[in-house]
Amino acid sequence: MKNSFAKLVIVITAAASLGGFTATAFGQADAGVTAKFLDAAKSSSDSQLGTIASELTGKVQSLGSAVGTNAAVTSKLNSTLSSLAGGQDSAALTSAFKLASSAKLTPEQLGLAKQVGNLASAYVVQKNFATLDGAQGDVANIVTSLRSGKIQSALPSLKNVAASAKLTDSQKQLITTIADKYAPGLSKATGAVDSLKKLPGF
Protein backbone atom coordinates (compact mmCIF):
# COMPACT_ATOMS: atom_id res chain seq x y z
CA MET A 1 0.00 0.00 0.00
CA LYS A 2 2.84 2.34 0.89
CA ASN A 3 4.56 1.54 -2.39
CA SER A 4 1.39 2.34 -4.36
CA PHE A 5 0.99 5.63 -2.58
CA ALA A 6 4.63 6.52 -3.17
CA LYS A 7 4.25 5.79 -6.89
CA LEU A 8 1.15 7.97 -7.03
CA VAL A 9 3.02 10.85 -5.40
CA ILE A 10 5.85 10.45 -7.92
CA VAL A 11 3.41 10.48 -10.85
CA ILE A 12 1.61 13.57 -9.56
CA THR A 13 4.89 15.36 -8.88
CA ALA A 14 6.18 14.57 -12.36
CA ALA A 15 2.96 15.72 -13.98
CA ALA A 16 2.96 18.92 -11.96
CA SER A 17 6.53 19.66 -12.97
CA LEU A 18 5.42 19.44 -16.60
CA GLY A 19 2.56 21.82 -15.97
CA GLY A 20 -0.10 19.16 -16.12
CA PHE A 21 -1.60 19.97 -12.76
CA THR A 22 -1.16 23.71 -12.62
CA ALA A 23 -4.13 26.06 -12.68
CA THR A 24 -2.51 27.95 -15.52
CA ALA A 25 -2.32 24.88 -17.74
CA PHE A 26 -5.98 24.13 -17.16
CA GLY A 27 -7.19 27.70 -17.39
CA GLN A 28 -5.25 29.31 -20.20
CA ALA A 29 -6.83 29.91 -23.58
CA ASP A 30 -5.48 27.71 -26.34
CA ALA A 31 -2.10 29.05 -27.49
CA GLY A 32 -2.81 28.18 -31.12
CA VAL A 33 -6.10 30.07 -31.09
CA THR A 34 -4.44 33.07 -29.44
CA ALA A 35 -1.60 33.11 -31.98
CA LYS A 36 -4.02 32.83 -34.92
CA PHE A 37 -6.05 35.77 -33.64
CA LEU A 38 -2.97 37.94 -33.04
CA ASP A 39 -1.58 37.11 -36.49
CA ALA A 40 -4.88 38.05 -38.14
CA ALA A 41 -5.07 41.32 -36.22
CA LYS A 42 -1.46 42.34 -36.82
CA SER A 43 -1.65 41.55 -40.53
CA SER A 44 -4.43 44.12 -40.92
CA SER A 45 -3.68 47.46 -42.53
CA ASP A 46 -5.21 49.06 -39.43
CA SER A 47 -2.43 49.13 -36.83
CA GLN A 48 -4.97 49.85 -34.09
CA LEU A 49 -6.31 46.31 -34.40
CA GLY A 50 -2.96 44.77 -33.49
CA THR A 51 -2.69 46.98 -30.42
CA ILE A 52 -6.21 46.20 -29.20
CA ALA A 53 -5.70 42.49 -29.95
CA SER A 54 -2.57 42.44 -27.77
CA GLU A 55 -4.49 44.08 -24.91
CA LEU A 56 -7.36 41.64 -25.36
CA THR A 57 -5.21 38.50 -25.38
CA GLY A 58 -3.39 39.80 -22.30
CA LYS A 59 -6.68 40.06 -20.40
CA VAL A 60 -7.77 36.67 -21.76
CA GLN A 61 -4.61 35.06 -20.38
CA SER A 62 -5.05 36.85 -17.05
CA LEU A 63 -8.62 35.62 -16.73
CA GLY A 64 -7.64 32.13 -17.85
CA SER A 65 -5.00 31.97 -15.14
CA ALA A 66 -7.38 33.38 -12.54
CA VAL A 67 -10.19 30.88 -13.16
CA GLY A 68 -7.90 27.85 -13.08
CA THR A 69 -9.92 24.73 -13.87
CA ASN A 70 -13.15 26.52 -14.84
CA ALA A 71 -13.65 24.82 -18.20
CA ALA A 72 -16.78 26.81 -19.03
CA VAL A 73 -14.91 30.11 -18.87
CA THR A 74 -11.92 28.76 -20.79
CA SER A 75 -14.27 27.50 -23.50
CA LYS A 76 -15.83 30.96 -23.86
CA LEU A 77 -12.37 32.57 -24.01
CA ASN A 78 -11.29 30.21 -26.79
CA SER A 79 -14.57 30.74 -28.61
CA THR A 80 -14.20 34.52 -28.43
CA LEU A 81 -10.68 34.54 -29.89
CA SER A 82 -11.42 31.83 -32.45
CA SER A 83 -14.50 33.70 -33.70
CA LEU A 84 -12.59 36.98 -33.95
CA ALA A 85 -9.78 35.27 -35.86
CA GLY A 86 -12.34 33.79 -38.26
CA GLY A 87 -14.17 37.04 -38.84
CA GLN A 88 -17.26 35.90 -36.93
CA ASP A 89 -17.54 39.08 -34.89
CA SER A 90 -21.15 38.63 -33.79
CA ALA A 91 -20.43 35.17 -32.39
CA ALA A 92 -17.31 36.54 -30.67
CA LEU A 93 -19.34 39.21 -28.89
CA THR A 94 -21.87 36.62 -27.75
CA SER A 95 -19.11 34.52 -26.16
CA ALA A 96 -17.33 37.52 -24.64
CA PHE A 97 -20.50 38.96 -23.11
CA LYS A 98 -21.42 35.63 -21.51
CA LEU A 99 -18.16 35.59 -19.54
CA ALA A 100 -19.40 38.06 -16.94
CA SER A 101 -22.45 35.89 -16.24
CA SER A 102 -20.40 32.73 -15.67
CA ALA A 103 -21.07 31.00 -12.38
CA LYS A 104 -18.82 31.26 -9.34
CA LEU A 105 -16.57 34.10 -10.48
CA THR A 106 -14.77 36.02 -7.76
CA PRO A 107 -14.93 39.85 -7.86
CA GLU A 108 -11.43 39.90 -9.38
CA GLN A 109 -12.38 37.35 -12.05
CA LEU A 110 -15.61 39.23 -12.79
CA GLY A 111 -13.61 42.41 -13.31
CA LEU A 112 -11.33 40.64 -15.78
CA ALA A 113 -14.33 39.12 -17.57
CA LYS A 114 -15.83 42.58 -18.06
CA GLN A 115 -12.51 43.88 -19.37
CA VAL A 116 -12.38 41.04 -21.89
CA GLY A 117 -15.88 41.99 -23.04
CA ASN A 118 -14.96 45.66 -23.29
CA LEU A 119 -11.82 44.97 -25.32
CA ALA A 120 -13.59 42.50 -27.61
CA SER A 121 -16.21 45.20 -28.25
CA ALA A 122 -13.51 47.80 -28.90
CA TYR A 123 -11.83 45.45 -31.38
CA VAL A 124 -15.10 44.78 -33.23
CA VAL A 125 -15.97 48.49 -33.39
CA GLN A 126 -12.52 49.45 -34.67
CA LYS A 127 -12.53 46.67 -37.27
CA ASN A 128 -16.03 47.27 -38.60
CA PHE A 129 -16.64 51.00 -38.20
CA ALA A 130 -13.28 52.81 -38.41
CA THR A 131 -13.92 53.75 -42.04
CA LEU A 132 -17.62 54.60 -41.63
CA ASP A 133 -18.11 57.90 -43.42
CA GLY A 134 -18.57 60.79 -41.02
CA ALA A 135 -18.29 58.64 -37.89
CA GLN A 136 -14.54 58.53 -37.29
CA GLY A 137 -14.73 60.76 -34.21
CA ASP A 138 -17.50 58.75 -32.61
CA VAL A 139 -15.79 55.46 -33.43
CA ALA A 140 -12.52 56.67 -31.92
CA ASN A 141 -14.37 57.74 -28.77
CA ILE A 142 -16.15 54.39 -28.45
CA VAL A 143 -12.90 52.45 -28.85
CA THR A 144 -10.94 54.64 -26.43
CA SER A 145 -13.73 54.57 -23.84
CA LEU A 146 -14.19 50.81 -23.98
CA ARG A 147 -10.46 50.16 -23.77
CA SER A 148 -10.25 52.28 -20.61
CA GLY A 149 -13.47 50.87 -19.12
CA LYS A 150 -15.27 54.25 -19.23
CA ILE A 151 -18.53 52.88 -20.54
CA GLN A 152 -20.72 55.95 -20.05
CA SER A 153 -18.33 58.03 -22.14
CA ALA A 154 -19.01 55.69 -25.06
CA LEU A 155 -22.82 55.84 -24.93
CA PRO A 156 -23.47 59.09 -26.85
CA SER A 157 -21.14 57.95 -29.62
CA LEU A 158 -22.73 54.49 -29.68
CA LYS A 159 -26.08 56.21 -30.17
CA ASN A 160 -24.70 58.32 -33.02
CA VAL A 161 -23.16 55.38 -34.86
CA ALA A 162 -26.28 53.24 -34.37
CA ALA A 163 -28.38 56.03 -35.90
CA SER A 164 -26.22 56.33 -39.01
CA ALA A 165 -28.10 55.83 -42.26
CA LYS A 166 -24.95 54.48 -43.89
CA LEU A 167 -24.75 51.20 -41.94
CA THR A 168 -24.90 47.85 -43.68
CA ASP A 169 -27.16 45.15 -42.23
CA SER A 170 -24.10 43.46 -40.71
CA GLN A 171 -22.95 46.71 -39.10
CA LYS A 172 -26.45 47.36 -37.74
CA GLN A 173 -26.45 43.94 -36.07
CA LEU A 174 -23.03 44.47 -34.50
CA ILE A 175 -23.66 47.98 -33.18
CA THR A 176 -27.08 46.93 -31.86
CA THR A 177 -25.50 43.99 -29.99
CA ILE A 178 -22.92 46.29 -28.42
CA ALA A 179 -25.40 49.08 -27.66
CA ASP A 180 -27.81 46.65 -26.00
CA LYS A 181 -24.99 45.29 -23.87
CA TYR A 182 -23.94 48.65 -22.47
CA ALA A 183 -27.29 50.49 -22.61
CA PRO A 184 -30.06 47.86 -22.66
CA GLY A 185 -33.00 48.92 -24.80
CA LEU A 186 -31.17 51.89 -26.33
CA SER A 187 -31.42 50.58 -29.88
CA LYS A 188 -35.14 49.88 -29.47
CA ALA A 189 -36.01 53.27 -28.02
CA THR A 190 -37.99 55.49 -30.33
CA GLY A 191 -36.21 58.53 -28.98
CA ALA A 192 -32.55 57.62 -28.57
CA VAL A 193 -31.65 60.98 -27.05
CA ASP A 194 -34.45 60.76 -24.48
CA SER A 195 -33.34 57.23 -23.65
CA LEU A 196 -29.79 58.41 -23.03
CA LYS A 197 -30.99 61.19 -20.72
CA LYS A 198 -32.68 58.59 -18.53
CA LEU A 199 -29.42 56.70 -17.99
CA PRO A 200 -27.36 57.42 -14.85
CA GLY A 201 -24.86 60.18 -15.46
CA PHE A 202 -26.78 61.99 -18.18
C-alpha positions in Angstrom: 0.0 0.0 0.0 2.8 2.3 0.9 4.6 1.5 -2.4 1.4 2.3 -4.4 1.0 5.6 -2.6 4.6 6.5 -3.2 4.2 5.8 -6.9 1.2 8.0 -7.0 3.0 10.8 -5.4 5.8 10.5 -7.9 3.4 10.5 -10.9 1.6 13.6 -9.6 4.9 15.4 -8.9 6.2 14.6 -12.4 3.0 15.7 -14.0 3.0 18.9 -12.0 6.5 19.7 -13.0 5.4 19.4 -16.6 2.6 21.8 -16.0 -0.1 19.2 -16.1 -1.6 20.0 -12.8 -1.2 23.7 -12.6 -4.1 26.1 -12.7 -2.5 28.0 -15.5 -2.3 24.9 -17.7 -6.0 24.1 -17.2 -7.2 27.7 -17.4 -5.2 29.3 -20.2 -6.8 29.9 -23.6 -5.5 27.7 -26.3 -2.1 29.0 -27.5 -2.8 28.2 -31.1 -6.1 30.1 -31.1 -4.4 33.1 -29.4 -1.6 33.1 -32.0 -4.0 32.8 -34.9 -6.0 35.8 -33.6 -3.0 37.9 -33.0 -1.6 37.1 -36.5 -4.9 38.0 -38.1 -5.1 41.3 -36.2 -1.5 42.3 -36.8 -1.6 41.5 -40.5 -4.4 44.1 -40.9 -3.7 47.5 -42.5 -5.2 49.1 -39.4 -2.4 49.1 -36.8 -5.0 49.9 -34.1 -6.3 46.3 -34.4 -3.0 44.8 -33.5 -2.7 47.0 -30.4 -6.2 46.2 -29.2 -5.7 42.5 -30.0 -2.6 42.4 -27.8 -4.5 44.1 -24.9 -7.4 41.6 -25.4 -5.2 38.5 -25.4 -3.4 39.8 -22.3 -6.7 40.1 -20.4 -7.8 36.7 -21.8 -4.6 35.1 -20.4 -5.1 36.9 -17.0 -8.6 35.6 -16.7 -7.6 32.1 -17.9 -5.0 32.0 -15.1 -7.4 33.4 -12.5 -10.2 30.9 -13.2 -7.9 27.8 -13.1 -9.9 24.7 -13.9 -13.2 26.5 -14.8 -13.6 24.8 -18.2 -16.8 26.8 -19.0 -14.9 30.1 -18.9 -11.9 28.8 -20.8 -14.3 27.5 -23.5 -15.8 31.0 -23.9 -12.4 32.6 -24.0 -11.3 30.2 -26.8 -14.6 30.7 -28.6 -14.2 34.5 -28.4 -10.7 34.5 -29.9 -11.4 31.8 -32.4 -14.5 33.7 -33.7 -12.6 37.0 -34.0 -9.8 35.3 -35.9 -12.3 33.8 -38.3 -14.2 37.0 -38.8 -17.3 35.9 -36.9 -17.5 39.1 -34.9 -21.1 38.6 -33.8 -20.4 35.2 -32.4 -17.3 36.5 -30.7 -19.3 39.2 -28.9 -21.9 36.6 -27.7 -19.1 34.5 -26.2 -17.3 37.5 -24.6 -20.5 39.0 -23.1 -21.4 35.6 -21.5 -18.2 35.6 -19.5 -19.4 38.1 -16.9 -22.5 35.9 -16.2 -20.4 32.7 -15.7 -21.1 31.0 -12.4 -18.8 31.3 -9.3 -16.6 34.1 -10.5 -14.8 36.0 -7.8 -14.9 39.9 -7.9 -11.4 39.9 -9.4 -12.4 37.4 -12.1 -15.6 39.2 -12.8 -13.6 42.4 -13.3 -11.3 40.6 -15.8 -14.3 39.1 -17.6 -15.8 42.6 -18.1 -12.5 43.9 -19.4 -12.4 41.0 -21.9 -15.9 42.0 -23.0 -15.0 45.7 -23.3 -11.8 45.0 -25.3 -13.6 42.5 -27.6 -16.2 45.2 -28.2 -13.5 47.8 -28.9 -11.8 45.5 -31.4 -15.1 44.8 -33.2 -16.0 48.5 -33.4 -12.5 49.5 -34.7 -12.5 46.7 -37.3 -16.0 47.3 -38.6 -16.6 51.0 -38.2 -13.3 52.8 -38.4 -13.9 53.8 -42.0 -17.6 54.6 -41.6 -18.1 57.9 -43.4 -18.6 60.8 -41.0 -18.3 58.6 -37.9 -14.5 58.5 -37.3 -14.7 60.8 -34.2 -17.5 58.7 -32.6 -15.8 55.5 -33.4 -12.5 56.7 -31.9 -14.4 57.7 -28.8 -16.1 54.4 -28.4 -12.9 52.4 -28.9 -10.9 54.6 -26.4 -13.7 54.6 -23.8 -14.2 50.8 -24.0 -10.5 50.2 -23.8 -10.3 52.3 -20.6 -13.5 50.9 -19.1 -15.3 54.3 -19.2 -18.5 52.9 -20.5 -20.7 56.0 -20.1 -18.3 58.0 -22.1 -19.0 55.7 -25.1 -22.8 55.8 -24.9 -23.5 59.1 -26.8 -21.1 57.9 -29.6 -22.7 54.5 -29.7 -26.1 56.2 -30.2 -24.7 58.3 -33.0 -23.2 55.4 -34.9 -26.3 53.2 -34.4 -28.4 56.0 -35.9 -26.2 56.3 -39.0 -28.1 55.8 -42.3 -24.9 54.5 -43.9 -24.8 51.2 -41.9 -24.9 47.8 -43.7 -27.2 45.2 -42.2 -24.1 43.5 -40.7 -23.0 46.7 -39.1 -26.4 47.4 -37.7 -26.4 43.9 -36.1 -23.0 44.5 -34.5 -23.7 48.0 -33.2 -27.1 46.9 -31.9 -25.5 44.0 -30.0 -22.9 46.3 -28.4 -25.4 49.1 -27.7 -27.8 46.7 -26.0 -25.0 45.3 -23.9 -23.9 48.6 -22.5 -27.3 50.5 -22.6 -30.1 47.9 -22.7 -33.0 48.9 -24.8 -31.2 51.9 -26.3 -31.4 50.6 -29.9 -35.1 49.9 -29.5 -36.0 53.3 -28.0 -38.0 55.5 -30.3 -36.2 58.5 -29.0 -32.6 57.6 -28.6 -31.6 61.0 -27.0 -34.5 60.8 -24.5 -33.3 57.2 -23.7 -29.8 58.4 -23.0 -31.0 61.2 -20.7 -32.7 58.6 -18.5 -29.4 56.7 -18.0 -27.4 57.4 -14.9 -24.9 60.2 -15.5 -26.8 62.0 -18.2 
